[in-house]
């Protein structure tokens, strides 16, 4: 599973909106200019975010977008899922039909990873990212570290 530019750009734009919001709606043109994201791409993303009640639009002069609820009530998972970015590491869309209609031998592994990714992104709020505190989320799983000699051995194996 790989988070594509769709998910990354949606989160980046939402952080921009959070950091600059509060004084009124923010235009997509302003976000586009600051974040160097295509305006037409932002329009597509924000259409999905609006349909999923993550942002609200304001029409007319002085219009733009604002958050539909407080930033501390919007998880990063909410944003990623709203723009149709799957949080799924399986090759079967979690259906369990990976190998001839049955779960493959590694299906449970990839399901567990998918669940952990979703759980992690669900714990982090838009406000935490906007405040630079996203890494404060604690995990009960220690990261795997490979020494340089181990990774060289793996590369030659």
Protein Blocks (a to p, Z undefined) as FASTA:
>chain_A
ZZdfklmmmmmmmmmmmmmgonaccdfklmmmmnopafklmmmmmmmmmmnomaccdede
hiacddfbdfklccfklmmmmnopacbfbfnlonopmggoiacfklmmmmmmmmmmmmmm
mmpcfklmmnopmmmpccfbdcddddfklmmmmmmZZ
